């Protein structure tokens, strides 16, 4: 039975990436295609590479850095004991969750400040006899 392989354009199209992004992931050590042809210019990706790419993109959606993604994904290449892998993944996720919560708190504070300024500006316009335009903000 033949093993499924993919060209760089196959995977780029499937995951809506550029071939440049694919080469960047290879440079980062996330993908390791077989190199063939003159000067090794042709890349052939395995099912393992496809899975690693899928996991990389999932990690990016979670907001992890590529180095964090690579570290976690590399751990899954030796699946004898998944305990350390899962603990590392949980540690990285907890750290990322804390960062997101801090960013969310900052955004909420910023949003409240914008609302205050909007209310003040609308009140000044109303007092000046010029009705405010645009979306009104609840107090």
Secondary structure, 3 states (H helix, E strand, C coil): CCCCEEEHHHHHHHCCCCHHHHHHHHHCCCCCCEEECHHHCEEEEEHHHHHHHHHHHHHHHCCCCHHHHHHHHHHCCCCCCHHHHHHHHHHHHHHHHHHHHHHHHHHHHHHHHHHHHHHHHHHHHHHCCCCCCCCCCCC
